[in-house]
């Protein structure tokens, strides 16, 4: 994909991370994409670059909304480059917002589900008991939680 984009003259960036992979007979360091399934391209949306990029094998879509592709601010790309260049150990985490339904994945509270809230600078898990309109607020690390997929809504016929 990278070679094809180079041929088209499309500037692109694939941030990589080094992982230690373990096989039955050896360990080896390999580079894998930091954001699985994402490659950043710098294109002019008003020209044919967009169509050329979409025709490259392996490209599924451009990030955006119902109105079309949206640019990622240059500052955010430069921040990623800097973290990678400096070599600071980093983990990709899902973007969590206040009010998201989450599940604790590690520690003494593993398995508990609740709502993510903020109290000053700390993150908290709100465990609600809806039948008695009360909640319990617990201090948590954002790295200890994952988003919970919304439960399907049953349709009544």
Order of alpha helices (4+ residues) and beta strands (2+ residues): alpha-beta-beta-beta-beta-alpha-beta-beta-alpha-beta-beta-beta-beta-beta
